[in-house]
């Protein structure tokens, strides 16, 4: 497993979900959707919550996708 996947997995296991903004701010991961896609291929299950309103570093509202971690189903 790549370092990015390991970091995202640790985050969602402890927090329950992650947004692209959190991934950028916390780990410098700019393509969270690609990391999530690869994790899904590895057997992890996520639910997407689109258009979640969050504040950016300037305190301005912006919309992002939040990925909720459901669990691991294994690779088929």
C-alpha positions as CSV (number, residue, x, y, z in Angstrom):
1,X,0.0,0.0,0.0
2,X,1.3,3.4,-0.9
3,X,2.1,6.1,1.7
4,X,-0.8,8.2,0.5
5,X,-3.3,5.3,0.9
6,X,-1.9,4.5,4.3
7,X,-2.3,8.1,5.5
8,X,-5.8,8.4,4.1
9,X,-6.8,5.1,5.6
10,X,-5.5,6.1,9.1
11,X,-7.3,9.4,8.9
12,X,-10.7,8.0,7.9
13,X,-10.4,5.2,10.4
14,X,-9.9,7.7,13.2
15,X,-12.2,10.5,11.9
16,X,-14.8,8.6,9.9
17,X,-14.5,10.7,6.7
18,X,-12.2,13.0,4.8
19,X,-12.5,15.9,2.3
20,X,-10.2,17.0,-0.4
21,X,-9.4,20.1,1.6
22,X,-8.5,18.1,4.7
23,X,-6.2,15.8,2.5
24,X,-4.4,18.9,1.0
25,X,-4.0,20.6,4.4
26,X,-3.0,17.6,6.4
27,X,-1.0,15.5,4.0
28,X,-0.4,17.6,0.8
29,X,-2.5,15.1,-1.2
30,X,-4.0,17.0,-4.1
31,X,-5.7,14.2,-5.9
32,X,-7.8,12.6,-3.1
33,X,-10.3,11.1,-5.6
34,X,-7.5,9.1,-7.3
35,X,-6.3,7.8,-3.9
36,X,-9.9,6.8,-2.9
37,X,-10.4,5.2,-6.3
38,X,-7.3,3.0,-5.8
39,X,-8.4,2.1,-2.3
40,X,-11.8,1.0,-3.6
41,X,-10.0,-1.2,-6.1
42,X,-8.1,-2.7,-3.1
43,X,-11.4,-3.5,-1.4
44,X,-12.1,-0.6,0.8
45,X,-15.7,0.8,0.7
46,X,-16.5,4.5,0.8
47,X,-19.7,6.6,0.4
48,X,-19.5,10.0,-1.3
49,X,-21.3,13.0,0.1
50,X,-21.0,15.7,-2.6
51,X,-21.2,19.4,-2.3
52,X,-20.4,19.7,1.4
53,X,-19.8,23.3,2.5
54,X,-16.5,23.9,4.3
55,X,-14.4,27.0,5.0
56,X,-11.1,27.3,3.1
57,X,-7.9,28.8,4.7
58,X,-9.3,32.3,4.2
59,X,-12.5,31.5,6.0
60,X,-14.5,31.6,2.7
61,X,-17.2,29.0,2.0
62,X,-16.4,26.4,-0.7
63,X,-17.9,23.1,-1.6
64,X,-16.0,19.8,-1.6
65,X,-16.8,16.1,-1.6
66,X,-16.6,14.2,1.7
67,X,-15.7,10.5,1.6
68,X,-17.1,8.5,4.4
69,X,-15.3,5.3,5.2
70,X,-17.6,2.2,5.4
71,X,-15.1,-0.6,5.8
72,X,-13.1,-3.2,4.1
73,X,-14.8,-6.0,2.0
74,X,-11.6,-7.5,0.6
75,X,-10.6,-8.0,-3.0
76,X,-12.7,-10.2,-5.2
